[in-house]
Amino acid sequence: MVKVANDDVRIDGDLTSSRADAAVSGVPLSTVTELPAARGAVVVASSGQLQAPVVRTVALVDALDHLETGEPLGHRLVIAPADALGDALSTRPEVAERLAGAGVAALAVTGVSSEEASWRDVVEQAGIPLLLLPGPTSSEQLNTEVLGAMLDYQTSVLDRLEEVHRVLVQIVLAGGSLEDLCEQLAGFFDGAAMVTTTDGRVLASAGVHGELEHALSLDCFDRTGRLITENEPVGIRALRGPEAHRAAVRIVAGALDHGLLVAFCSHRMLTGDDVRVLERAATVAALAVTKEQAVSAVESKYRAEFLRDALAGRAGSVEEAIAHARSLGWDIDRPMVVVVAETDEDDAHTTRSPEEVRSLQHRFARAWTHAVAVRDPGCPVMGFSQEVVTLLPVTDTADTDKIMRTVSDVARVVRGDGGGGRRTFSTGVSRPITSVAQLPQAYDEALNAVTVGRQMHGDGALTHFDGLGIFRLLALIPDSKHLRRFVEESLGELATDDSPENADLRQTLSILIDTNMNVAETARLLFFHYNTLRYRIVKLEKMLGPFTTDPQLRLTLALALKVHQMRGI
C-alpha cells in the first residue's frame, strides 16, 4: 500500500521548471508509486510532484558522477540503496541540494530501515520527492518495472495520437462539422473543446458532464462570450494554477491562421502529451475549416450577388426578391433597417498586404454574421469590400431610440470589448422600411449615416440617419476646400486653435445660438456669471460682427460652427 506523507513539503519550484515538466513526455511519478516493486512504500511528495514526469532511471553512483561532470539529471528517478545514500550525505550533505538543482524527479531509496531519519531530513529540506522502500525490494526489480512502465506509457501516448487522428479524419471525410470534431475531442479529454476565430469568437463547441458550461464560466471569456485570446498562451503551459486546466493550439493551413482549438478539463491538468494530441487534432480541424470556408465562399457569392442587386433595386419584383431571399435562408418580408458597418482604417491606402486586408475583412464580416445570427438566423448579413451590410428586423412600434439600442448591442458584441486585435469601425443606420422596394433608399441613408457620423463623432461612431440634421446637406459638398474656406471667412481667428481661448469662445457662441440668444440660459449652462457672459458677447461681436441683432449673420455663424465640427474638413 502506498502512503503519501508530508504534503506540505516544498513543491514545483519556479514557473520555468513547472512549464518544463509539462513539456516532457514521461510516466508520472504517481504511476511509479503504484508499481509492484513500490508496494508498501512510503511516498514523501506533494500532489504536484506526483504529477511530474519520470523519463529515465539512474543509479546513485551514476547520478553523483553526473553532478561532477555537469551532465543534466532532469526528470530522472535516482535509485539508491539506503546505506549508500546515507554514506554519501554524511560526508557531502550538499549532494541533496545539488540533486534538487539538477532537476531529479525523485529519490527511490531501497532497503530503508527505521534509522534513516538524519539523511531523510536532509533530502526533504532539499525538496526532492522520496520513495522509501523497506524490506528486500531490489534496485534491479524497481528499475525493470519503471522502464516497463515508461515503455507502456510512450506506447499508449502514440496509440492515443493515432486514434485521435484516425477518428477525427474519419469525421471530416464523412462530412462532419466542427461541432462534430469538438464533440469527439471533448470525449477524448473528458472535458470540453471549442474552435474559435483568431480573435476568440466561438465557432463550435462541445462538452461532457457539464464541462462546457464550466469552461464558459471562466474568466478567460469576456462578457460577450469571446475567448480573450490576447491573454491565452498557445501550446504547453505550466503545470499549476487554473490555466493548467486548459490548453490552446493554433489552427493553421498553409500560411493562414484560421483560429484556435482549445481544450478544457476541470478535474485534471493538461500536460504536454495532451497538447500534442490537440496539435494533431488541429491539423484535422484545419481541414474541416478550409472545407467549410470553400462551401461558404460559394454560398456567399450567390448571397452577395442577390443582396447587392436588392440594395441597387435590381432584384426583380417584391415577390421574387422575397422568394429568392427565402431560398438563401433569409427573411426580408418584414419591417427592417439597413445597417452599414465600415472599418475606420482606409484599406485603399494601407501598408498591409492584400492578403492581410482580405483576412481582416473576412474576420470582420464573420463577426457581424455571428453576432446577428444569435439574435435572428434569418437576418441577411453580407460583407462588401470595406463594409458589412445587415438588414436588421425591427418591430412596427420600434422608435429610433429602441432601434439604436439594438444596433448598439450587436456592435458591442462584434467589438468584443475591443480585444483580439480588432479594427475599429463606424456604423450607420437607416430609417425603418416595410418593403423590399425601399431597400435602395434605406441603403443610401445608412451609407450617409456612417460617412457623416464618422465626420461628426470620429472613429467608432454609431449614427442614425435622422441624427444627421444639417450635416446631411453639408456632406453633399464634394470639395472640402470650399467648406474650409467658408469656416475661415465666417469665424475668422476662431476657426483655429492657435489660442486656447478660441475653443472656449466657440463653445460660448454655439450655446448662445442654440438657446436663441437667451443670455440667462446660456450663462446657466456654462456656469458663468451673467456679467461674465455679457463681456464675452461684446468680445465676440468685435471679432465676428453684430450677430446678436443680425439673424443672417447668426445663420452663417451657426453653419460655420457645424462645418467646423465635422472632421476631415
N, C-alpha and C positions, 0 to 999 in steps of 0.2 A: 504494500500500500504506500502510495506517495503522499508525503505530508509537506505542505508549503508553510515555511516558517519565516518570521521576520519580514513581513510585507512592507515595513516602513523603511527598509534599507535604501541607500542612495540608488537611484534608478536613472536609466536612459541617457544621462549625460546631457550634452547640448543638442540644439536643433539639428546641427550638421550631422552628428552621429546618428540621430534618430532617422533622418532622411536617408542616410546611407544604409541603415538597416532595412528600410522599405525597398531600396533598390536591389538588395541582394536576394537571390533566389536560393533558398535553403530550407532544410527541415526545421520547423520551430523547436525551440528548446523544450517546450511543453511536451512535444511528441517524444523527445529523448527520455523524459522522465517517466513515460508510460511503457518503455521497453521492458521485456522480461528481466534483463540484466539489472535494471534500476528498481526492481520490485523491492519494496521495503526501504527505499532511500528516503533520506530527509532532504528536502529541497529548500534552500535558503535563497529566495529570489522574489522579486515583485512580480505582479501580473504583467507589467510592461516588459520586464526582462524575459519572461517566459514566452513572449511572442517574438523575440529576436531570433533571427535565423542562424542555424549552425551549418557551415558549408564544408567543414573538414575536421578531422581529429588529429591530435598531435600529442606525442608523449612529453612528459615534463622535461626530460633531458634535452629533447629537441627544441622545446619551447625556450629553454634557457639559452641554448646556442643561438636561436633566432634573435633573442634580445641582445646578445653580444655583437652579432653581425648587422643588426638593424633591419632584418627582414620583417615584413608585416605579419601579424598574427590575427588580423581581423576576422571575426566570426568563427574562430576555431575553438573546438572543445578540447581543453587540455586535460588529458587523463594522467593522474598522478597517484602513485601509492602513498598512503598516509605518512609512512615513515620518511620517505624521500622528500615529500613536501615539507614535513616538519624540520628535517635537517637543513634544507635549503633556506627556509625562512628564519631559522635560528641563527644562521651565520650571515644571511643577507636579507634583512627584513624589507629592504626597498624593492625586492623582487615582486611583491604583491602589487605595489603601485605601478611598477613598470609593466606588468602583465595587463593591468587595467588600462593603462595608457596605450598599450599596443592593440586594444580592442578585442580581447578574447571574449568568446561567447559565454564561457563558464569554466569552472574547475570541477571535474569529476574525480572525487577522491575515493579510492578503494581501500578496503581493509581498515576502516575507521574504527577506532576504539573510543572509550569514554575519556581518554586522556588527551584529546586533541584541542582543548579549549584555547590554549595560547595561540597557536597558529590560525585557528578558526577566527578569532577576534581580529587578527591582522588582515585576513582575507576579506572579512565582512566590511571592515573600515575602508578598504580599497574599493568597495562597491562591486566586487566580482561575484556573480551568482555561483552558488555551491550545490553540488550533488554529493551528498555524503552517503557512501555505500558501505554498510557494515558487513561483517562476515566474509565469506570466501569468494565473493564476486571478483573475477579476474579482469585485468585491464584488456586482455585479448578478447574476452567474451563481449565486453561492453563495446570495444572498438568495432568488432564484427557486426554487432547489431546496429550500431549507429550508421555504419557505412551502408548496410542494407536498407535502413530507413531512408537515407539520403537518395539512394537509387530509386526506391519506390516513389519517393516524393517527386523527383525530377520526371519520372515516367508519367506520374499522374498529371503533372503540370502540362507536359507535352500532349498527353491524351486529351486534356481539357481544352487546350488551344485548338487542336484538330477538330474536336467535337463542336466547339463553338463555330469555327469557320464552316464546317460542313453543314450544320443545321441552318445557319444564317444565309449561306449561299443558296441553299435549297428553298428557303422562304422567298428570296428575291427572284429566283428563277421561276418559281410558281406564281409570280405576280403579286407577292405580298407587299405590304406598305411599310412605311417607317413605324407605324403603330405596331404592326406585327413583329418587327425587329425588336422594338422596345419591350414588348410583352415577353419575348423569348429571353432577352437579356435579363429582365427582372427575375425570371425563374433561375437563370444561371447564378446570379448573385444573391438570390433570396432577399431581394430588396426592391429597388425602383431604378428605372432607367429612362432617360429622355434624350431627345435630339433637339438642339436649339440652333438658332441662327448665330452668326458670328457675334452679334450684339446681344445675344441672350434671350431672344424671343422663342418660346417653346413651340416647336412644330409637331412633336409627337411625344407621348409619354405613356408609361405603364408601371404598375407596381403590384406587389403581392402583400397580403396580410396588413393592409393599411400603410405600407411603406411609402407609397406615393403621396398620400395626404401628409405624412410626417415630413417628407422631403420638402414639399411646397410650403410648409410652415416655418422653414429655417430662415435665418436672417441673410442668407445668400441670395434671396429673391427680394426685389423691391415691391412696393405696394401695387404696381401694375402687373405683377406676376412674372417680371423679366428676371432671368438669372443675371446677377451682376458680374458679368464676365471679366470686367476690368480688375476685379479683386480675386478672381479664381485662378490659381496656378494650374498649368496644364502638365500632365504627366505624374510622376511619382511624388508623393508628399511625405511629410514627416509622420512617423507612427505615433502620434499623440494629438490630443485636442479634438474638438468637434470636426475640424477639416479632414481628419484622417478617416472619417466615415463616408467620404465621398471622393470621387476621382473623375477627372475630365481629360479627354484627348480630342485632338482636332480631327475633323473630317475633311480630308484633303484629296482632291482628284486633279492630277497634273499640277499646275501652278495655282489652282483656285482653291481657296479656303471656303468650304461650304458651311462651317459651323462647328459645334461641339457635340460630342457624345459623352453623356455624364451618367455615372452610376452612383447610387446611394445605398447605404446599408446601416440601419440604426443599431444593430446588435453586434457588429464587429467592425474592426478597422480594415480598410482595403490596402493590400500590400502591393509590392512591385509586380508580383505574379498576376494579381487582379488587373493591374494597369495593362499588362501585356495582353491579357485576354481582351480588354477593352480596345486596345490598339488593333488587334486582329478584327474585332467586330467593326471598328471604324472603317476599315477598308471595304467591308461589305456595305456598310451604311453609305459610303461614298458612291457605290454602285447604285444603290436604291435612290439616293438623292439625284444623281445625274439622270437616272431613268425618269423620275418624276418631273424633273425640270424639262426634259425633252418633250414629254407629253404635254406639260403645262405650256411650253413655248408654242406648240401647235394650236392648243386651245386658245391661248392668249392672242394669237394672231387673228383668229376669227372674231374673238370678242372685241379686240381693239378696233378692227375694221368696222364692225357694226356700231360701236359706241361713237367712233369718230364720225360716221355717217349720220347718226342720230343727233349729235351735237351740231352738225352742219345743216340739218334739215333735209338730209338725203336718204332717210331710212324708209321711204315709202309712206303709205297711209298709216294712220294711227293704229288701226287694227293689225296691219302687217308688222309694224315695229314691235307691238306688244307681243305678238305671237313669236316673232324671231327672238326677242329677248327671253321669253319663257323657255324656248328650246336651248338657250345657253345657261339656263338656271337662274335667270334674273326676273324680278318682278318690277315692272315700271308702270303698271296700271294703278297708280295711287298718287296722292299728293307727295311732293318731294322738293328738295332744294338741291342745287348743284353746288358742290364744294370743290374748290380747286386748291390744292396744296402744292406749293412751289418752293424748291430749295433756294435758300438765300445766296448760296455760292453760285457764281456765274460759270457754268460748265463750258461756255464758249470761250472763256478767257481764263484758263486754269493751267497750273503746272502738272496736274495729274495726267496720267496716261489714259488713253481712250478706254482701255480695258478696266482700269480702276473706276473711271467715271460710270461705265456701264454697270459694274458690280454694285457701286453705291446706289445708283438709281434703281436697280433691281431690288436691292435691300429696302429702299425707301418705299417702293410700291408694295412690296410684300408685307411690310409693317402695317401699312394702311389696310391692305386686304385682310390681314389677320385681325386687326383691331375692330374693323367694321363687321366682319363675319361673326364675331362673338355676339354682336347685337342683332344682326339680321343677315343670315346666309344668302338671302336673295337680293341683297343690295349690290348694284353694279359698282365695281371699283376697277380702275384701269390706269396704268402708268403710260404717259406720253412724254418722251424726251425728258424735260426737266420738271414736269408736273405730274401730279396724280389727281385724277378726276373721280369724284364719288357722287352718285345720285342717292342722297340720303333721304329716306322716307320720313315724313312728318305727319302729324295729325291735323285734321281740318281746323282745330281750335288752337293750334300752336302759335303763340306770338313770337316776336323776334327774340325776346329775352330767353324763352324756353328753347328755341332753335339754337341759339348761340351757346347755351349751357350744354346742349347735347354735342354740338360740334367740338366744344372745348374739351369735353370728357374724352372724346375719341382722339383728339390731337394730343392730349396729355398721355394717353396710352401709347401712342406712336412715339412720342418723345422718350417714353420710358424713364422719366425723371432725369433726362439729359445724359444718361450713361451710354456705354457701349460704343463710343466713337461716332455717335450720330451727328449729322449735319443739321443746323437749324433750318427751319422752313417757315414760310408765311402762308396764311390760309385766308381764302376769300369765300364768302357765302352769298348765294343769290337770294332773291325773293322766292317765296313758295310758288310752285306751279302745280296745276292739276291735270295737265295734258302733255303728252309727248311732243305735241306740236309746239309747245312753248320752250322746249329744250334749248334751241339756238339762242334765244334771248336770255335765258337764265345763265347759260354758259358764258355769254358775253358779260353779264353782270358780275359773275364770280371772278372772271379774269380781271375786270376793272377793280374789283374789291381787293384782290390780292396785290395788284400792282400799286394802286394808290395807297392802300393800307400800309404797305412797306414804306412808302414815302412819308406817310404821316407819322407812323409809330416806330419805324425801324425794323430790323430783322426780328423774325419770330412773331410778327403781327397777326392777329386774328380779327378780321374785319367783315362786317355785313354790308351789303351794297347800300342799304338805307342809311348807313352811318357815314357815308362819304360826303354828303352835303355838297357844298360849293366845290369841294375838291374834285368831284366828278367832272366839272367843266374845266377846271384848271389843268387836269391831266390830259385833256384833249389837245392842248397846245403842244405840238410836236417838238418845238425847239426851246429848250430850257433857257437859252441865252436871252430870249425875249422876256421871259419871266424874271430872270435875274436882273435885267436892266430896269424892268418895271419896279422891282423892290428897291433897288438902289436909288432910283429917281424919286420914289414916293417917300421912303423912310430916311433918306439922307444918311447921316452918320450912324443912325440907329440900325441900319442894315448890317452893320459889322459888330464884332465883339472886341474891337480894339480897346475899348474901355469897359471895365467891369460894371459900370453904371448902366451901360446900354441895355443889357438884358433886363435889368430892373425897370427901366423906363418903358421898354417894350411890353413887359407884363402889365405895368400900370395902364398903358394905352389900351391894351387888349381888353382888360376888365372894364375900363371906362366905356368902351364901345359896346361890350356885351351887356352892360347894365343900362344902356341907352342914356349915358352921361349922368347917371344918378351918383352924385358925388358922395352922399352919405353912405349908400350901399357899397360903393367901391372902397371907401375908407374902412368899412367894417370887414369886407372880405380880405383886404390887405393888412388889416391890423395897424392902420395908420391913424394918426390924429387928423382931424378934419383939416386943420390949417396946414399940416404937412402935405396933404394931398393937393390942396389948393396951390401951394408953392410948386409942386411937381407939374400941375396942369399949366401954370404960367410958363414954366421952363419948356414943356413940350410944345406949346403954341409958338414960342420963339423959334423952335427948331423946325416945326412942321407946318405952321400956319394956323389960322383960326378954326380948328376942327370942331370946337365946341358949338360954333354957330353956323358952320358950313356943312350941310348934310352930304353934299357931293364929295367934299374932301374926306369926310368920315368914311364914306363908302370906299373911296380909293385906299385909305389907310387900312381899313378892315380887310380888303382884298390883299394888300401887300403883306399884312401880317399872316394871312392864311398861306400865301405863297412861301413866305419866309419859313413857315412851319414845315413845309414839305422838304424832304431830304433829297439830296442829289440835284438841288437847284443851284 
